[in-house]
Amino acid sequence: MRGKKNFVFAKLVTNVSHVLLFIGLNGFKGANRHMGPLKSMKYGSLLKAIYKFSMVHQNYGK
């Protein structure tokens, strides 16, 4: 079961990387700079960084 979770997480990281590349936020450019490299983050750290990122930017444009 653990191998399956790691596979899903690896697929999630790959998908997030592709999405960031598609919208022009590849590397350390853009607003995802504070998250750090996605490949070196653990699952919990990644979720925490995405949550904090979404909380920081939710009030833009109001």
N, CA, C and O atoms as a Maestro MAE file, in Angstrom:
{
 s_m_m2io_version
 :::
 2.0.0
}

f_m_ct {
 s_m_title
 :::
 protein
 m_atom[248] {
  # First column is atom index #
  i_m_mmod_type
  r_m_x_coord
  r_m_y_coord
  r_m_z_coord
  i_m_residue_number
  s_m_chain_name
  s_m_pdb_residue_name
  s_m_pdb_atom_name
  i_m_atomic_number
  :::
  1 25 0.824 -1.194 0.000 1 A "MET " " N  " 7
  2 3 0.000 0.000 0.000 1 A "MET " " CA " 6
  3 2 0.865 1.252 0.000 1 A "MET " " C  " 6
  4 15 0.524 2.246 -0.642 1 A "MET " " O  " 8
  5 25 1.981 1.208 0.718 2 A "ARG " " N  " 7
  6 3 2.847 2.384 0.795 2 A "ARG " " CA " 6
  7 2 3.415 2.743 -0.581 2 A "ARG " " C  " 6
  8 15 3.529 3.924 -0.911 2 A "ARG " " O  " 8
  9 25 3.767 1.754 -1.374 3 A "GLY " " N  " 7
  10 3 4.281 2.009 -2.713 3 A "GLY " " CA " 6
  11 2 3.260 2.718 -3.579 3 A "GLY " " C  " 6
  12 15 3.608 3.576 -4.389 3 A "GLY " " O  " 8
  13 25 1.988 2.352 -3.404 4 A "LYS " " N  " 7
  14 3 0.925 2.988 -4.183 4 A "LYS " " CA " 6
  15 2 0.774 4.459 -3.788 4 A "LYS " " C  " 6
  16 15 0.572 5.310 -4.654 4 A "LYS " " O  " 8
  17 25 0.869 4.769 -2.482 5 A "LYS " " N  " 7
  18 3 0.786 6.160 -2.035 5 A "LYS " " CA " 6
  19 2 1.942 6.974 -2.597 5 A "LYS " " C  " 6
  20 15 1.747 8.110 -3.030 5 A "LYS " " O  " 8
  21 25 3.145 6.404 -2.594 6 A "ASN " " N  " 7
  22 3 4.298 7.112 -3.142 6 A "ASN " " CA " 6
  23 2 4.126 7.364 -4.627 6 A "ASN " " C  " 6
  24 15 4.514 8.421 -5.123 6 A "ASN " " O  " 8
  25 25 3.547 6.405 -5.348 7 A "PHE " " N  " 7
  26 3 3.307 6.579 -6.775 7 A "PHE " " CA " 6
  27 2 2.314 7.708 -7.015 7 A "PHE " " C  " 6
  28 15 2.518 8.537 -7.902 7 A "PHE " " O  " 8
  29 25 1.238 7.746 -6.226 8 A "VAL " " N  " 7
  30 3 0.236 8.810 -6.370 8 A "VAL " " CA " 6
  31 2 0.867 10.158 -6.063 8 A "VAL " " C  " 6
  32 15 0.613 11.134 -6.769 8 A "VAL " " O  " 8
  33 25 1.687 10.226 -5.018 9 A "PHE " " N  " 7
  34 3 2.358 11.476 -4.668 9 A "PHE " " CA " 6
  35 2 3.312 11.906 -5.778 9 A "PHE " " C  " 6
  36 15 3.358 13.084 -6.135 9 A "PHE " " O  " 8
  37 25 4.077 10.954 -6.328 10 A "ALA " " N  " 7
  38 3 5.000 11.291 -7.418 10 A "ALA " " CA " 6
  39 2 4.228 11.799 -8.623 10 A "ALA " " C  " 6
  40 15 4.673 12.725 -9.301 10 A "ALA " " O  " 8
  41 25 3.076 11.204 -8.895 11 A "LYS " " N  " 7
  42 3 2.255 11.651 -10.014 11 A "LYS " " CA " 6
  43 2 1.704 13.047 -9.727 11 A "LYS " " C  " 6
  44 15 1.633 13.874 -10.636 11 A "LYS " " O  " 8
  45 25 1.312 13.327 -8.473 12 A "LEU " " N  " 7
  46 3 0.828 14.650 -8.092 12 A "LEU " " CA " 6
  47 2 1.920 15.694 -8.286 12 A "LEU " " C  " 6
  48 15 1.668 16.760 -8.848 12 A "LEU " " O  " 8
  49 25 3.130 15.395 -7.824 13 A "VAL " " N  " 7
  50 3 4.243 16.336 -7.974 13 A "VAL " " CA " 6
  51 2 4.516 16.588 -9.442 13 A "VAL " " C  " 6
  52 15 4.760 17.727 -9.839 13 A "VAL " " O  " 8
  53 25 4.479 15.540 -10.257 14 A "THR " " N  " 7
  54 3 4.696 15.702 -11.688 14 A "THR " " CA " 6
  55 2 3.610 16.574 -12.290 14 A "THR " " C  " 6
  56 15 3.906 17.461 -13.092 14 A "THR " " O  " 8
  57 25 2.357 16.339 -11.920 15 A "ASN " " N  " 7
  58 3 1.261 17.143 -12.457 15 A "ASN " " CA " 6
  59 2 1.374 18.597 -12.028 15 A "ASN " " C  " 6
  60 15 1.144 19.496 -12.836 15 A "ASN " " O  " 8
  61 25 1.724 18.845 -10.771 16 A "VAL " " N  " 7
  62 3 1.887 20.219 -10.288 16 A "VAL " " CA " 6
  63 2 3.016 20.894 -11.051 16 A "VAL " " C  " 6
  64 15 2.894 22.054 -11.445 16 A "VAL " " O  " 8
  65 25 4.114 20.177 -11.263 17 A "SER " " N  " 7
  66 3 5.238 20.745 -12.006 17 A "SER " " CA " 6
  67 2 4.829 21.102 -13.424 17 A "SER " " C  " 6
  68 15 5.214 22.154 -13.936 17 A "SER " " O  " 8
  69 25 4.046 20.230 -14.067 18 A "HIS " " N  " 7
  70 3 3.586 20.506 -15.430 18 A "HIS " " CA " 6
  71 2 2.650 21.703 -15.464 18 A "HIS " " C  " 6
  72 15 2.727 22.524 -16.378 18 A "HIS " " O  " 8
  73 25 1.775 21.810 -14.487 19 A "VAL " " N  " 7
  74 3 0.846 22.946 -14.440 19 A "VAL " " CA " 6
  75 2 1.618 24.246 -14.249 19 A "VAL " " C  " 6
  76 15 1.347 25.235 -14.929 19 A "VAL " " O  " 8
  77 25 2.581 24.249 -13.323 20 A "LEU " " N  " 7
  78 3 3.384 25.450 -13.099 20 A "LEU " " CA " 6
  79 2 4.179 25.823 -14.345 20 A "LEU " " C  " 6
  80 15 4.312 27.002 -14.669 20 A "LEU " " O  " 8
  81 25 4.705 24.822 -15.040 21 A "LEU " " N  " 7
  82 3 5.430 25.081 -16.279 21 A "LEU " " CA " 6
  83 2 4.498 25.656 -17.334 21 A "LEU " " C  " 6
  84 15 4.878 26.573 -18.062 21 A "LEU " " O  " 8
  85 25 3.283 25.127 -17.426 22 A "PHE " " N  " 7
  86 3 2.314 25.574 -18.426 22 A "PHE " " CA " 6
  87 2 1.912 27.031 -18.215 22 A "PHE " " C  " 6
  88 15 1.767 27.781 -19.181 22 A "PHE " " O  " 8
  89 25 1.731 27.435 -16.959 23 A "ILE " " N  " 7
  90 3 1.292 28.809 -16.712 23 A "ILE " " CA " 6
  91 2 2.464 29.776 -16.573 23 A "ILE " " C  " 6
  92 15 2.267 30.955 -16.281 23 A "ILE " " O  " 8
  93 25 3.684 29.279 -16.782 24 A "GLY " " N  " 7
  94 3 4.839 30.160 -16.816 24 A "GLY " " CA " 6
  95 2 5.528 30.367 -15.492 24 A "GLY " " C  " 6
  96 15 6.258 31.344 -15.326 24 A "GLY " " O  " 8
  97 25 5.319 29.482 -14.550 25 A "LEU " " N  " 7
  98 3 5.945 29.625 -13.241 25 A "LEU " " CA " 6
  99 2 7.001 28.551 -13.017 25 A "LEU " " C  " 6
  100 15 7.130 28.030 -11.910 25 A "LEU " " O  " 8
  101 25 7.760 28.216 -14.063 26 A "ASN " " N  " 7
  102 3 8.774 27.175 -13.919 26 A "ASN " " CA " 6
  103 2 9.978 27.705 -13.154 26 A "ASN " " C  " 6
  104 15 10.230 28.910 -13.139 26 A "ASN " " O  " 8
  105 25 10.716 26.811 -12.523 27 A "GLY " " N  " 7
  106 3 11.882 27.207 -11.753 27 A "GLY " " CA " 6
  107 2 11.501 27.979 -10.513 27 A "GLY " " C  " 6
  108 15 10.536 27.635 -9.831 27 A "GLY " " O  " 8
  109 25 12.257 29.022 -10.219 28 A "PHE " " N  " 7
  110 3 12.003 29.823 -9.034 28 A "PHE " " CA " 6
  111 2 11.403 31.173 -9.386 28 A "PHE " " C  " 6
  112 15 11.506 32.118 -8.604 28 A "PHE " " O  " 8
  113 25 10.788 31.275 -10.535 29 A "LYS " " N  " 7
  114 3 10.149 32.522 -10.939 29 A "LYS " " CA " 6
  115 2 8.717 32.538 -10.432 29 A "LYS " " C  " 6
  116 15 8.122 31.488 -10.192 29 A "LYS " " O  " 8
  117 25 8.178 33.713 -10.273 30 A "GLY " " N  " 7
  118 3 6.766 33.833 -9.945 30 A "GLY " " CA " 6
  119 2 6.457 33.693 -8.471 30 A "GLY " " C  " 6
  120 15 7.345 33.756 -7.621 30 A "GLY " " O  " 8
  121 25 5.177 33.503 -8.184 31 A "ALA " " N  " 7
  122 3 4.683 33.514 -6.811 31 A "ALA " " CA " 6
  123 2 4.969 32.223 -6.058 31 A "ALA " " C  " 6
  124 15 4.792 32.183 -4.841 31 A "ALA " " O  " 8
  125 25 5.404 31.171 -6.734 32 A "ASN " " N  " 7
  126 3 5.673 29.910 -6.039 32 A "ASN " " CA " 6
  127 2 7.090 29.861 -5.481 32 A "ASN " " C  " 6
  128 15 7.542 28.796 -5.059 32 A "ASN " " O  " 8
  129 25 7.795 30.975 -5.468 33 A "ARG " " N  " 7
  130 3 9.188 31.006 -5.031 33 A "ARG " " CA " 6
  131 2 9.342 30.530 -3.590 33 A "ARG " " C  " 6
  132 15 10.300 29.820 -3.282 33 A "ARG " " O  " 8
  133 25 8.430 30.899 -2.706 34 A "HIS " " N  " 7
  134 3 8.568 30.552 -1.292 34 A "HIS " " CA " 6
  135 2 8.302 29.084 -1.011 34 A "HIS " " C  " 6
  136 15 8.598 28.612 0.086 34 A "HIS " " O  " 8
  137 25 7.754 28.350 -1.964 35 A "MET " " N  " 7
  138 3 7.453 26.937 -1.745 35 A "MET " " CA " 6
  139 2 8.704 26.079 -1.841 35 A "MET " " C  " 6
  140 15 8.751 25.010 -1.232 35 A "MET " " O  " 8
  141 25 9.716 26.506 -2.581 36 A "GLY " " N  " 7
  142 3 10.927 25.727 -2.771 36 A "GLY " " CA " 6
  143 2 10.727 24.679 -3.849 36 A "GLY " " C  " 6
  144 15 9.646 24.579 -4.428 36 A "GLY " " O  " 8
  145 25 11.763 23.899 -4.123 37 A "PRO " " N  " 7
  146 3 11.648 22.870 -5.154 37 A "PRO " " CA " 6
  147 2 10.669 21.771 -4.737 37 A "PRO " " C  " 6
  148 15 10.760 21.249 -3.626 37 A "PRO " " O  " 8
  149 25 9.751 21.426 -5.606 38 A "LEU " " N  " 7
  150 3 8.706 20.464 -5.261 38 A "LEU " " CA " 6
  151 2 9.236 19.049 -5.091 38 A "LEU " " C  " 6
  152 15 8.679 18.281 -4.307 38 A "LEU " " O  " 8
  153 25 10.297 18.683 -5.803 39 A "LYS " " N  " 7
  154 3 10.785 17.314 -5.741 39 A "LYS " " CA " 6
  155 2 11.413 16.981 -4.397 39 A "LYS " " C  " 6
  156 15 11.471 15.810 -4.022 39 A "LYS " " O  " 8
  157 25 11.885 17.985 -3.662 40 A "SER " " N  " 7
  158 3 12.551 17.709 -2.393 40 A "SER " " CA " 6
  159 2 11.611 17.821 -1.195 40 A "SER " " C  " 6
  160 15 12.047 17.639 -0.059 40 A "SER " " O  " 8
  161 25 10.340 18.114 -1.424 41 A "MET " " N  " 7
  162 3 9.403 18.296 -0.319 41 A "MET " " CA " 6
  163 2 8.665 16.999 -0.009 41 A "MET " " C  " 6
  164 15 8.374 16.210 -0.908 41 A "MET " " O  " 8
  165 25 8.370 16.791 1.253 42 A "LYS " " N  " 7
  166 3 7.551 15.654 1.650 42 A "LYS " " CA " 6
  167 2 6.086 16.001 1.410 42 A "LYS " " C  " 6
  168 15 5.740 17.168 1.226 42 A "LYS " " O  " 8
  169 25 5.235 14.990 1.413 43 A "TYR " " N  " 7
  170 3 3.817 15.180 1.094 43 A "TYR " " CA " 6
  171 2 3.157 16.199 2.019 43 A "TYR " " C  " 6
  172 15 2.462 17.099 1.548 43 A "TYR " " O  " 8
  173 25 3.364 16.069 3.324 44 A "GLY " " N  " 7
  174 3 2.757 16.997 4.283 44 A "GLY " " CA " 6
  175 2 3.258 18.420 4.102 44 A "GLY " " C  " 6
  176 15 2.489 19.376 4.198 44 A "GLY " " O  " 8
  177 25 4.558 18.555 3.839 45 A "SER " " N  " 7
  178 3 5.135 19.882 3.619 45 A "SER " " CA " 6
  179 2 4.573 20.519 2.360 45 A "SER " " C  " 6
  180 15 4.325 21.724 2.324 45 A "SER " " O  " 8
  181 25 4.374 19.707 1.326 46 A "LEU " " N  " 7
  182 3 3.816 20.217 0.077 46 A "LEU " " CA " 6
  183 2 2.390 20.707 0.285 46 A "LEU " " C  " 6
  184 15 2.030 21.786 -0.184 46 A "LEU " " O  " 8
  185 25 1.574 19.919 0.988 47 A "LEU " " N  " 7
  186 3 0.199 20.341 1.249 47 A "LEU " " CA " 6
  187 2 0.160 21.609 2.096 47 A "LEU " " C  " 6
  188 15 -0.653 22.499 1.847 47 A "LEU " " O  " 8
  189 25 1.031 21.694 3.092 48 A "LYS " " N  " 7
  190 3 1.086 22.881 3.946 48 A "LYS " " CA " 6
  191 2 1.490 24.109 3.140 48 A "LYS " " C  " 6
  192 15 0.914 25.181 3.326 48 A "LYS " " O  " 8
  193 25 2.471 23.975 2.245 49 A "ALA " " N  " 7
  194 3 2.918 25.104 1.426 49 A "ALA " " CA " 6
  195 2 1.822 25.553 0.472 49 A "ALA " " C  " 6
  196 15 1.624 26.753 0.282 49 A "ALA " " O  " 8
  197 25 1.107 24.606 -0.133 50 A "ILE " " N  " 7
  198 3 0.013 24.962 -1.047 50 A "ILE " " CA " 6
  199 2 -1.105 25.645 -0.272 50 A "ILE " " C  " 6
  200 15 -1.690 26.613 -0.758 50 A "ILE " " O  " 8
  201 25 -1.409 25.152 0.929 51 A "TYR " " N  " 7
  202 3 -2.450 25.768 1.752 51 A "TYR " " CA " 6
  203 2 -2.065 27.197 2.128 51 A "TYR " " C  " 6
  204 15 -2.876 28.115 2.010 51 A "TYR " " O  " 8
  205 25 -0.815 27.384 2.583 52 A "LYS " " N  " 7
  206 3 -0.360 28.724 2.955 52 A "LYS " " CA " 6
  207 2 -0.352 29.652 1.744 52 A "LYS " " C  " 6
  208 15 -0.705 30.826 1.858 52 A "LYS " " O  " 8
  209 25 0.048 29.131 0.587 53 A "PHE " " N  " 7
  210 3 0.062 29.930 -0.639 53 A "PHE " " CA " 6
  211 2 -1.350 30.373 -0.996 53 A "PHE " " C  " 6
  212 15 -1.559 31.520 -1.390 53 A "PHE " " O  " 8
  213 25 -2.321 29.472 -0.862 54 A "SER " " N  " 7
  214 3 -3.700 29.829 -1.215 54 A "SER " " CA " 6
  215 2 -4.280 30.834 -0.225 54 A "SER " " C  " 6
  216 15 -5.101 31.666 -0.612 54 A "SER " " O  " 8
  217 25 -3.874 30.778 1.036 55 A "MET " " N  " 7
  218 3 -4.371 31.726 2.026 55 A "MET " " CA " 6
  219 2 -3.781 33.123 1.810 55 A "MET " " C  " 6
  220 15 -4.459 34.123 2.044 55 A "MET " " O  " 8
  221 25 -2.533 33.197 1.369 56 A "VAL " " N  " 7
  222 3 -1.864 34.482 1.160 56 A "VAL " " CA " 6
  223 2 -2.503 35.241 0.011 56 A "VAL " " C  " 6
  224 15 -2.646 36.462 0.087 56 A "VAL " " O  " 8
  225 25 -2.886 34.552 -1.045 57 A "HIS " " N  " 7
  226 3 -3.333 35.207 -2.267 57 A "HIS " " CA " 6
  227 2 -4.850 35.247 -2.444 57 A "HIS " " C  " 6
  228 15 -5.318 35.605 -3.524 57 A "HIS " " O  " 8
  229 25 -5.625 34.898 -1.435 58 A "GLN " " N  " 7
  230 3 -7.069 34.852 -1.627 58 A "GLN " " CA " 6
  231 2 -7.710 36.234 -1.622 58 A "GLN " " C  " 6
  232 15 -8.834 36.379 -2.102 58 A "GLN " " O  " 8
  233 25 -7.037 37.249 -1.097 59 A "ASN " " N  " 7
  234 3 -7.629 38.576 -1.011 59 A "ASN " " CA " 6
  235 2 -7.195 39.510 -2.139 59 A "ASN " " C  " 6
  236 15 -7.506 40.700 -2.098 59 A "ASN " " O  " 8
  237 25 -6.504 39.011 -3.117 60 A "TYR " " N  " 7
  238 3 -6.076 39.854 -4.237 60 A "TYR " " CA " 6
  239 2 -7.279 40.306 -5.043 60 A "TYR " " C  " 6
  240 15 -8.200 39.523 -5.278 60 A "TYR " " O  " 8
  241 25 -7.280 41.547 -5.463 61 A "GLY " " N  " 7
  242 3 -8.318 42.059 -6.352 61 A "GLY " " CA " 6
  243 2 -9.573 42.521 -5.656 61 A "GLY " " C  " 6
  244 15 -10.551 42.849 -6.328 61 A "GLY " " O  " 8
  245 25 -9.591 42.561 -4.339 62 A "LYS " " N  " 7
  246 3 -10.801 42.981 -3.625 62 A "LYS " " CA " 6
  247 2 -10.663 44.387 -3.129 62 A "LYS " " C  " 6
  248 15 -11.583 44.914 -2.504 62 A "LYS " " O  " 8
  :::
 }
 m_bond[247] {
  # First column is bond index #
  i_m_from
  i_m_to
  i_m_order
  :::
  1 1 2 1
  2 2 3 1
  3 3 4 2
  4 3 5 1
  5 5 6 1
  6 6 7 1
  7 7 8 2
  8 7 9 1
  9 9 10 1
  10 10 11 1
  11 11 12 2
  12 11 13 1
  13 13 14 1
  14 14 15 1
  15 15 16 2
  16 15 17 1
  17 17 18 1
  18 18 19 1
  19 19 20 2
  20 19 21 1
  21 21 22 1
  22 22 23 1
  23 23 24 2
  24 23 25 1
  25 25 26 1
  26 26 27 1
  27 27 28 2
  28 27 29 1
  29 29 30 1
  30 30 31 1
  31 31 32 2
  32 31 33 1
  33 33 34 1
  34 34 35 1
  35 35 36 2
  36 35 37 1
  37 37 38 1
  38 38 39 1
  39 39 40 2
  40 39 41 1
  41 41 42 1
  42 42 43 1
  43 43 44 2
  44 43 45 1
  45 45 46 1
  46 46 47 1
  47 47 48 2
  48 47 49 1
  49 49 50 1
  50 50 51 1
  51 51 52 2
  52 51 53 1
  53 53 54 1
  54 54 55 1
  55 55 56 2
  56 55 57 1
  57 57 58 1
  58 58 59 1
  59 59 60 2
  60 59 61 1
  61 61 62 1
  62 62 63 1
  63 63 64 2
  64 63 65 1
  65 65 66 1
  66 66 67 1
  67 67 68 2
  68 67 69 1
  69 69 70 1
  70 70 71 1
  71 71 72 2
  72 71 73 1
  73 73 74 1
  74 74 75 1
  75 75 76 2
  76 75 77 1
  77 77 78 1
  78 78 79 1
  79 79 80 2
  80 79 81 1
  81 81 82 1
  82 82 83 1
  83 83 84 2
  84 83 85 1
  85 85 86 1
  86 86 87 1
  87 87 88 2
  88 87 89 1
  89 89 90 1
  90 90 91 1
  91 91 92 2
  92 91 93 1
  93 93 94 1
  94 94 95 1
  95 95 96 2
  96 95 97 1
  97 97 98 1
  98 98 99 1
  99 99 100 2
  100 99 101 1
  101 101 102 1
  102 102 103 1
  103 103 104 2
  104 103 105 1
  105 105 106 1
  106 106 107 1
  107 107 108 2
  108 107 109 1
  109 109 110 1
  110 110 111 1
  111 111 112 2
  112 111 113 1
  113 113 114 1
  114 114 115 1
  115 115 116 2
  116 115 117 1
  117 117 118 1
  118 118 119 1
  119 119 120 2
  120 119 121 1
  121 121 122 1
  122 122 123 1
  123 123 124 2
  124 123 125 1
  125 125 126 1
  126 126 127 1
  127 127 128 2
  128 127 129 1
  129 129 130 1
  130 130 131 1
  131 131 132 2
  132 131 133 1
  133 133 134 1
  134 134 135 1
  135 135 136 2
  136 135 137 1
  137 137 138 1
  138 138 139 1
  139 139 140 2
  140 139 141 1
  141 141 142 1
  142 142 143 1
  143 143 144 2
  144 143 145 1
  145 145 146 1
  146 146 147 1
  147 147 148 2
  148 147 149 1
  149 149 150 1
  150 150 151 1
  151 151 152 2
  152 151 153 1
  153 153 154 1
  154 154 155 1
  155 155 156 2
  156 155 157 1
  157 157 158 1
  158 158 159 1
  159 159 160 2
  160 159 161 1
  161 161 162 1
  162 162 163 1
  163 163 164 2
  164 163 165 1
  165 165 166 1
  166 166 167 1
  167 167 168 2
  168 167 169 1
  169 169 170 1
  170 170 171 1
  171 171 172 2
  172 171 173 1
  173 173 174 1
  174 174 175 1
  175 175 176 2
  176 175 177 1
  177 177 178 1
  178 178 179 1
  179 179 180 2
  180 179 181 1
  181 181 182 1
  182 182 183 1
  183 183 184 2
  184 183 185 1
  185 185 186 1
  186 186 187 1
  187 187 188 2
  188 187 189 1
  189 189 190 1
  190 190 191 1
  191 191 192 2
  192 191 193 1
  193 193 194 1
  194 194 195 1
  195 195 196 2
  196 195 197 1
  197 197 198 1
  198 198 199 1
  199 199 200 2
  200 199 201 1
  201 201 202 1
  202 202 203 1
  203 203 204 2
  204 203 205 1
  205 205 206 1
  206 206 207 1
  207 207 208 2
  208 207 209 1
  209 209 210 1
  210 210 211 1
  211 211 212 2
  212 211 213 1
  213 213 214 1
  214 214 215 1
  215 215 216 2
  216 215 217 1
  217 217 218 1
  218 218 219 1
  219 219 220 2
  220 219 221 1
  221 221 222 1
  222 222 223 1
  223 223 224 2
  224 223 225 1
  225 225 226 1
  226 226 227 1
  227 227 228 2
  228 227 229 1
  229 229 230 1
  230 230 231 1
  231 231 232 2
  232 231 233 1
  233 233 234 1
  234 234 235 1
  235 235 236 2
  236 235 237 1
  237 237 238 1
  238 238 239 1
  239 239 240 2
  240 239 241 1
  241 241 242 1
  242 242 243 1
  243 243 244 2
  244 243 245 1
  245 245 246 1
  246 246 247 1
  247 247 248 2
  :::
 }
}
